[in-house]
Amino acid sequence: MQYQRVAIAIAAVAAVGLSGCGKKEAGPKGPPPLNVDTATAIRRDIATYVNLDGQVAPLQDATLSVQQPGPLLAVYVNEGQRVSAGQLLARVDDSTMRAQLAQDQALIAQASARAQSSALGVPIMQQQVSAGVQTAQNTVNTDKAALINAQLVYTQNTQLFKQGYVSQTALEQSRSQYVAAQQRVQIDQQQLQTARSNTQQTGVSSANAAADRAAIQSAQAQANTLSTQIAQTALYAPFGGVITQRLMDPGAMAGPAAPVLRLSQVDYVYININVPDEDLAYLHAGSPVRFTTSSLPGKTFSGAISDVNAVPTQGTLSYRARIRQANPGGVLRGGMLVAVTVPKEHHVATIVVPRSAVGQNERGSTVFVVNAGKAVEVPVTLGIQTDTLSEVHGAQIRPGVQVITTRPDALQNGSVVAVNGAALAPTAGGAHKKP
């Protein structure tokens, strides 16, 4: 038994010796290639963006009330209904005011008739008074001439009586005629004064006519006021839009402080954007923007900033910017929250590599390129960087160059590399591509 064990051990040693004698001795080997991922440097546009929050608001939004208080007679529209500018929306009962207007119009007619009569009477009275004054004046003139003649006869008879040529009877008769002529002149002057005083009556008549005309104007003004108030019992759409709230039904008491309807213009809407102070420099009138809303997944809208407020929102350091956006079909509804993207920096046709390809050392930014199966570290200058891409500038970086996007810990300048496990063969241009 022991002999069998010894024989087996000797046989095993002999087998090992024979196996070793059949192999060649291996020479020294280099390090295996490092497996890396690569990407191609390309020429393209690159940009960075500011992401802001916003909200959709109607272009115009008004809560509508009637100007005259009263019971609501009718409401002609419902929520969701489109209306045009000037369309009648609701009406308050105006029957009391219309009755008052009819009364005022009757007063206007009466005042007009009275004023017309007064206006016709004034020239007639003026003509009569003028004729009376002229007649009295003519009578005075005639009687004054008779007085002068009677005075002359009486004076002559007095002289002739003293000379004995005229009798006492003739003298008394001439004196009586002279006294009578004086009395007639006095009466005529009183009558002339009375006729002239009648001209004051024409002034009174003119004043009465003017008062009648003023009464017409007053009544007309009152009627115009009532007509305006009656017009204010009707509620018209100030602009075209959609009825977004109906706040009253017929029979309710309406008035200036009691809204009836809410009207919103939504064919165009505003996108109100909150802009922090640090991002204000990137937004101005005309800036192109894009925005999306979770309410409409998969849809992106394009627009431009229409204006930016000059002062911040009260109590904040945020400014309000607005987009005036066409809204065909009304898909954008008031109150929707939106995510707005605003371009920050933009370079056109520049060389871009994945951001993961860029590294840093004590000399600055570098990129590893693949050349003849080896990693070559080259310095670069960075431009715009996004979350995934970097703009790079360097003498050895040009479109089509393969850059390493993964950096194993052992990767160094000159390291042998294999892209996704396959060694790279050199190309005519010195750059290498992924197999």
Secondary structure as a PSIPRED ss2 file (coil, helix, strand):
# PSIPRED VFORMAT (PSIPRED V4.0)

   1 M C   1.000  0.000  0.000
   2 Q H   0.000  1.000  0.000
   3 Y H   0.000  1.000  0.000
   4 Q H   0.000  1.000  0.000
   5 R H   0.000  1.000  0.000
   6 V H   0.000  1.000  0.000
   7 A H   0.000  1.000  0.000
   8 I H   0.000  1.000  0.000
   9 A H   0.000  1.000  0.000
  10 I H   0.000  1.000  0.000
  11 A H   0.000  1.000  0.000
  12 A H   0.000  1.000  0.000
  13 V H   0.000  1.000  0.000
  14 A H   0.000  1.000  0.000
  15 A H   0.000  1.000  0.000
  16 V H   0.000  1.000  0.000
  17 G H   0.000  1.000  0.000
  18 L H   0.000  1.000  0.000
  19 S H   0.000  1.000  0.000
  20 G H   0.000  1.000  0.000
  21 C H   0.000  1.000  0.000
  22 G C   1.000  0.000  0.000
  23 K C   1.000  0.000  0.000
  24 K C   1.000  0.000  0.000
  25 E C   1.000  0.000  0.000
  26 A C   1.000  0.000  0.000
  27 G C   1.000  0.000  0.000
  28 P C   1.000  0.000  0.000
  29 K C   1.000  0.000  0.000
  30 G C   1.000  0.000  0.000
  31 P C   1.000  0.000  0.000
  32 P C   1.000  0.000  0.000
  33 P C   1.000  0.000  0.000
  34 L E   0.000  0.000  1.000
  35 N E   0.000  0.000  1.000
  36 V E   0.000  0.000  1.000
  37 D C   1.000  0.000  0.000
  38 T E   0.000  0.000  1.000
  39 A E   0.000  0.000  1.000
  40 T E   0.000  0.000  1.000
  41 A C   1.000  0.000  0.000
  42 I E   0.000  0.000  1.000
  43 R E   0.000  0.000  1.000
  44 R E   0.000  0.000  1.000
  45 D E   0.000  0.000  1.000
  46 I E   0.000  0.000  1.000
  47 A E   0.000  0.000  1.000
  48 T E   0.000  0.000  1.000
  49 Y E   0.000  0.000  1.000
  50 V E   0.000  0.000  1.000
  51 N E   0.000  0.000  1.000
  52 L E   0.000  0.000  1.000
  53 D E   0.000  0.000  1.000
  54 G E   0.000  0.000  1.000
  55 Q E   0.000  0.000  1.000
  56 V E   0.000  0.000  1.000
  57 A E   0.000  0.000  1.000
  58 P E   0.000  0.000  1.000
  59 L E   0.000  0.000  1.000
  60 Q E   0.000  0.000  1.000
  61 D E   0.000  0.000  1.000
  62 A E   0.000  0.000  1.000
  63 T E   0.000  0.000  1.000
  64 L E   0.000  0.000  1.000
  65 S C   1.000  0.000  0.000
  66 V C   1.000  0.000  0.000
  67 Q C   1.000  0.000  0.000
  68 Q C   1.000  0.000  0.000
  69 P C   1.000  0.000  0.000
  70 G E   0.000  0.000  1.000
  71 P E   0.000  0.000  1.000
  72 L E   0.000  0.000  1.000
  73 L E   0.000  0.000  1.000
  74 A E   0.000  0.000  1.000
  75 V E   0.000  0.000  1.000
  76 Y C   1.000  0.000  0.000
  77 V C   1.000  0.000  0.000
  78 N C   1.000  0.000  0.000
  79 E C   1.000  0.000  0.000
  80 G C   1.000  0.000  0.000
  81 Q C   1.000  0.000  0.000
  82 R E   0.000  0.000  1.000
  83 V E   0.000  0.000  1.000
  84 S C   1.000  0.000  0.000
  85 A C   1.000  0.000  0.000
  86 G C   1.000  0.000  0.000
  87 Q C   1.000  0.000  0.000
  88 L E   0.000  0.000  1.000
  89 L E   0.000  0.000  1.000
  90 A E   0.000  0.000  1.000
  91 R E   0.000  0.000  1.000
  92 V E   0.000  0.000  1.000
  93 D C   1.000  0.000  0.000
  94 D C   1.000  0.000  0.000
  95 S H   0.000  1.000  0.000
  96 T H   0.000  1.000  0.000
  97 M H   0.000  1.000  0.000
  98 R H   0.000  1.000  0.000
  99 A H   0.000  1.000  0.000
 100 Q H   0.000  1.000  0.000
 101 L H   0.000  1.000  0.000
 102 A H   0.000  1.000  0.000
 103 Q H   0.000  1.000  0.000
 104 D H   0.000  1.000  0.000
 105 Q H   0.000  1.000  0.000
 106 A H   0.000  1.000  0.000
 107 L H   0.000  1.000  0.000
 108 I H   0.000  1.000  0.000
 109 A H   0.000  1.000  0.000
 110 Q H   0.000  1.000  0.000
 111 A H   0.000  1.000  0.000
 112 S H   0.000  1.000  0.000
 113 A H   0.000  1.000  0.000
 114 R H   0.000  1.000  0.000
 115 A H   0.000  1.000  0.000
 116 Q H   0.000  1.000  0.000
 117 S H   0.000  1.000  0.000
 118 S H   0.000  1.000  0.000
 119 A H   0.000  1.000  0.000
 120 L H   0.000  1.000  0.000
 121 G H   0.000  1.000  0.000
 122 V H   0.000  1.000  0.000
 123 P H   0.000  1.000  0.000
 124 I H   0.000  1.000  0.000
 125 M H   0.000  1.000  0.000
 126 Q H   0.000  1.000  0.000
 127 Q H   0.000  1.000  0.000
 128 Q H   0.000  1.000  0.000
 129 V H   0.000  1.000  0.000
 130 S H   0.000  1.000  0.000
 131 A H   0.000  1.000  0.000
 132 G H   0.000  1.000  0.000
 133 V H   0.000  1.000  0.000
 134 Q H   0.000  1.000  0.000
 135 T H   0.000  1.000  0.000
 136 A H   0.000  1.000  0.000
 137 Q H   0.000  1.000  0.000
 138 N H   0.000  1.000  0.000
 139 T H   0.000  1.000  0.000
 140 V H   0.000  1.000  0.000
 141 N H   0.000  1.000  0.000
 142 T H   0.000  1.000  0.000
 143 D H   0.000  1.000  0.000
 144 K H   0.000  1.000  0.000
 145 A H   0.000  1.000  0.000
 146 A H   0.000  1.000  0.000
 147 L H   0.000  1.000  0.000
 148 I H   0.000  1.000  0.000
 149 N H   0.000  1.000  0.000
 150 A H   0.000  1.000  0.000
 151 Q H   0.000  1.000  0.000
 152 L H   0.000  1.000  0.000
 153 V H   0.000  1.000  0.000
 154 Y H   0.000  1.000  0.000
 155 T H   0.000  1.000  0.000
 156 Q H   0.000  1.000  0.000
 157 N H   0.000  1.000  0.000
 158 T H   0.000  1.000  0.000
 159 Q H   0.000  1.000  0.000
 160 L H   0.000  1.000  0.000
 161 F H   0.000  1.000  0.000
 162 K H   0.000  1.000  0.000
 163 Q H   0.000  1.000  0.000
 164 G C   1.000  0.000  0.000
 165 Y C   1.000  0.000  0.000
 166 V C   1.000  0.000  0.000
 167 S C   1.000  0.000  0.000
 168 Q H   0.000  1.000  0.000
 169 T H   0.000  1.000  0.000
 170 A H   0.000  1.000  0.000
 171 L H   0.000  1.000  0.000
 172 E H   0.000  1.000  0.000
 173 Q H   0.000  1.000  0.000
 174 S H   0.000  1.000  0.000
 175 R H   0.000  1.000  0.000
 176 S H   0.000  1.000  0.000
 177 Q H   0.000  1.000  0.000
 178 Y H   0.000  1.000  0.000
 179 V H   0.000  1.000  0.000
 180 A H   0.000  1.000  0.000
 181 A H   0.000  1.000  0.000
 182 Q H   0.000  1.000  0.000
 183 Q H   0.000  1.000  0.000
 184 R H   0.000  1.000  0.000
 185 V H   0.000  1.000  0.000
 186 Q H   0.000  1.000  0.000
 187 I H   0.000  1.000  0.000
 188 D H   0.000  1.000  0.000
 189 Q H   0.000  1.000  0.000
 190 Q H   0.000  1.000  0.000
 191 Q H   0.000  1.000  0.000
 192 L H   0.000  1.000  0.000
 193 Q H   0.000  1.000  0.000
 194 T H   0.000  1.000  0.000
 195 A H   0.000  1.000  0.000
 196 R H   0.000  1.000  0.000
 197 S H   0.000  1.000  0.000
 198 N C   1.000  0.000  0.000
 199 T H   0.000  1.000  0.000
 200 Q H   0.000  1.000  0.000
 201 Q H   0.000  1.000  0.000
 202 T H   0.000  1.000  0.000
 203 G H   0.000  1.000  0.000
 204 V H   0.000  1.000  0.000
 205 S H   0.000  1.000  0.000
 206 S H   0.000  1.000  0.000
 207 A H   0.000  1.000  0.000
 208 N H   0.000  1.000  0.000
 209 A H   0.000  1.000  0.000
 210 A H   0.000  1.000  0.000
 211 A H   0.000  1.000  0.000
 212 D H   0.000  1.000  0.000
 213 R H   0.000  1.000  0.000
 214 A H   0.000  1.000  0.000
 215 A H   0.000  1.000  0.000
 216 I H   0.000  1.000  0.000
 217 Q H   0.000  1.000  0.000
 218 S H   0.000  1.000  0.000
 219 A H   0.000  1.000  0.000
 220 Q H   0.000  1.000  0.000
 221 A H   0.000  1.000  0.000
 222 Q H   0.000  1.000  0.000
 223 A H   0.000  1.000  0.000
 224 N H   0.000  1.000  0.000
 225 T H   0.000  1.000  0.000
 226 L H   0.000  1.000  0.000
 227 S H   0.000  1.000  0.000
 228 T H   0.000  1.000  0.000
 229 Q H   0.000  1.000  0.000
 230 I H   0.000  1.000  0.000
 231 A H   0.000  1.000  0.000
 232 Q C   1.000  0.000  0.000
 233 T C   1.000  0.000  0.000
 234 A E   0.000  0.000  1.000
 235 L E   0.000  0.000  1.000
 236 Y E   0.000  0.000  1.000
 237 A C   1.000  0.000  0.000
 238 P C   1.000  0.000  0.000
 239 F C   1.000  0.000  0.000
 240 G C   1.000  0.000  0.000
 241 G E   0.000  0.000  1.000
 242 V E   0.000  0.000  1.000
 243 I E   0.000  0.000  1.000
 244 T E   0.000  0.000  1.000
 245 Q E   0.000  0.000  1.000
 246 R E   0.000  0.000  1.000
 247 L C   1.000  0.000  0.000
 248 M C   1.000  0.000  0.000
 249 D C   1.000  0.000  0.000
 250 P C   1.000  0.000  0.000
 251 G C   1.000  0.000  0.000
 252 A C   1.000  0.000  0.000
 253 M E   0.000  0.000  1.000
 254 A E   0.000  0.000  1.000
 255 G E   0.000  0.000  1.000
 256 P C   1.000  0.000  0.000
 257 A C   1.000  0.000  0.000
 258 A E   0.000  0.000  1.000
 259 P C   1.000  0.000  0.000
 260 V C   1.000  0.000  0.000
 261 L E   0.000  0.000  1.000
 262 R E   0.000  0.000  1.000
 263 L E   0.000  0.000  1.000
 264 S E   0.000  0.000  1.000
 265 Q E   0.000  0.000  1.000
 266 V E   0.000  0.000  1.000
 267 D E   0.000  0.000  1.000
 268 Y E   0.000  0.000  1.000
 269 V E   0.000  0.000  1.000
 270 Y E   0.000  0.000  1.000
 271 I E   0.000  0.000  1.000
 272 N E   0.000  0.000  1.000
 273 I E   0.000  0.000  1.000
 274 N E   0.000  0.000  1.000
 275 V E   0.000  0.000  1.000
 276 P E   0.000  0.000  1.000
 277 D H   0.000  1.000  0.000
 278 E H   0.000  1.000  0.000
 279 D H   0.000  1.000  0.000
 280 L H   0.000  1.000  0.000
 281 A H   0.000  1.000  0.000
 282 Y H   0.000  1.000  0.000
 283 L C   1.000  0.000  0.000
 284 H C   1.000  0.000  0.000
 285 A C   1.000  0.000  0.000
 286 G C   1.000  0.000  0.000
 287 S C   1.000  0.000  0.000
 288 P E   0.000  0.000  1.000
 289 V E   0.000  0.000  1.000
 290 R E   0.000  0.000  1.000
 291 F E   0.000  0.000  1.000
 292 T E   0.000  0.000  1.000
 293 T C   1.000  0.000  0.000
 294 S C   1.000  0.000  0.000
 295 S C   1.000  0.000  0.000
 296 L C   1.000  0.000  0.000
 297 P C   1.000  0.000  0.000
 298 G C   1.000  0.000  0.000
 299 K C   1.000  0.000  0.000
 300 T E   0.000  0.000  1.000
 301 F E   0.000  0.000  1.000
 302 S E   0.000  0.000  1.000
 303 G E   0.000  0.000  1.000
 304 A E   0.000  0.000  1.000
 305 I E   0.000  0.000  1.000
 306 S E   0.000  0.000  1.000
 307 D E   0.000  0.000  1.000
 308 V E   0.000  0.000  1.000
 309 N C   1.000  0.000  0.000
 310 A C   1.000  0.000  0.000
 311 V C   1.000  0.000  0.000
 312 P C   1.000  0.000  0.000
 313 T C   1.000  0.000  0.000
 314 Q C   1.000  0.000  0.000
 315 G C   1.000  0.000  0.000
 316 T C   1.000  0.000  0.000
 317 L C   1.000  0.000  0.000
 318 S E   0.000  0.000  1.000
 319 Y E   0.000  0.000  1.000
 320 R E   0.000  0.000  1.000
 321 A E   0.000  0.000  1.000
 322 R E   0.000  0.000  1.000
 323 I E   0.000  0.000  1.000
 324 R E   0.000  0.000  1.000
 325 Q E   0.000  0.000  1.000
 326 A E   0.000  0.000  1.000
 327 N C   1.000  0.000  0.000
 328 P H   0.000  1.000  0.000
 329 G H   0.000  1.000  0.000
 330 G H   0.000  1.000  0.000
 331 V C   1.000  0.000  0.000
 332 L C   1.000  0.000  0.000
 333 R C   1.000  0.000  0.000
 334 G C   1.000  0.000  0.000
 335 G C   1.000  0.000  0.000
 336 M C   1.000  0.000  0.000
 337 L E   0.000  0.000  1.000
 338 V E   0.000  0.000  1.000
 339 A E   0.000  0.000  1.000
 340 V E   0.000  0.000  1.000
 341 T E   0.000  0.000  1.000
 342 V E   0.000  0.000  1.000
 343 P E   0.000  0.000  1.000
 344 K E   0.000  0.000  1.000
 345 E E   0.000  0.000  1.000
 346 H E   0.000  0.000  1.000
 347 H E   0.000  0.000  1.000
 348 V E   0.000  0.000  1.000
 349 A E   0.000  0.000  1.000
 350 T E   0.000  0.000  1.000
 351 I E   0.000  0.000  1.000
 352 V E   0.000  0.000  1.000
 353 V E   0.000  0.000  1.000
 354 P E   0.000  0.000  1.000
 355 R H   0.000  1.000  0.000
 356 S H   0.000  1.000  0.000
 357 A H   0.000  1.000  0.000
 358 V E   0.000  0.000  1.000
 359 G E   0.000  0.000  1.000
 360 Q E   0.000  0.000  1.000
 361 N E   0.000  0.000  1.000
 362 E C   1.000  0.000  0.000
 363 R C   1.000  0.000  0.000
 364 G E   0.000  0.000  1.000
 365 S E   0.000  0.000  1.000
 366 T E   0.000  0.000  1.000
 367 V E   0.000  0.000  1.000
 368 F E   0.000  0.000  1.000
 369 V E   0.000  0.000  1.000
 370 V E   0.000  0.000  1.000
 371 N E   0.000  0.000  1.000
 372 A C   1.000  0.000  0.000
 373 G C   1.000  0.000  0.000
 374 K E   0.000  0.000  1.000
 375 A E   0.000  0.000  1.000
 376 V E   0.000  0.000  1.000
 377 E E   0.000  0.000  1.000
 378 V E   0.000  0.000  1.000
 379 P E   0.000  0.000  1.000
 380 V C   1.000  0.000  0.000
 381 T E   0.000  0.000  1.000
 382 L E   0.000  0.000  1.000
 383 G E   0.000  0.000  1.000
 384 I E   0.000  0.000  1.000
 385 Q E   0.000  0.000  1.000
 386 T C   1.000  0.000  0.000
 387 D C   1.000  0.000  0.000
 388 T C   1.000  0.000  0.000
 389 L E   0.000  0.000  1.000
 390 S E   0.000  0.000  1.000
 391 E E   0.000  0.000  1.000
 392 V E   0.000  0.000  1.000
 393 H E   0.000  0.000  1.000
 394 G C   1.000  0.000  0.000
 395 A C   1.000  0.000  0.000
 396 Q C   1.000  0.000  0.000
 397 I C   1.000  0.000  0.000
 398 R C   1.000  0.000  0.000
 399 P C   1.000  0.000  0.000
 400 G C   1.000  0.000  0.000
 401 V C   1.000  0.000  0.000
 402 Q E   0.000  0.000  1.000
 403 V E   0.000  0.000  1.000
 404 I E   0.000  0.000  1.000
 405 T C   1.000  0.000  0.000
 406 T C   1.000  0.000  0.000
 407 R C   1.000  0.000  0.000
 408 P C   1.000  0.000  0.000
 409 D C   1.000  0.000  0.000
 410 A C   1.000  0.000  0.000
 411 L C   1.000  0.000  0.000
 412 Q C   1.000  0.000  0.000
 413 N C   1.000  0.000  0.000
 414 G C   1.000  0.000  0.000
 415 S C   1.000  0.000  0.000
 416 V E   0.000  0.000  1.000
 417 V E   0.000  0.000  1.000
 418 A E   0.000  0.000  1.000
 419 V E   0.000  0.000  1.000
 420 N C   1.000  0.000  0.000
 421 G C   1.000  0.000  0.000
 422 A E   0.000  0.000  1.000
 423 A E   0.000  0.000  1.000
 424 L C   1.000  0.000  0.000
 425 A C   1.000  0.000  0.000
 426 P C   1.000  0.000  0.000
 427 T C   1.000  0.000  0.000
 428 A C   1.000  0.000  0.000
 429 G C   1.000  0.000  0.000
 430 G C   1.000  0.000  0.000
 431 A C   1.000  0.000  0.000
 432 H C   1.000  0.000  0.000
 433 K C   1.000  0.000  0.000
 434 K C   1.000  0.000  0.000
 435 P C   1.000  0.000  0.000
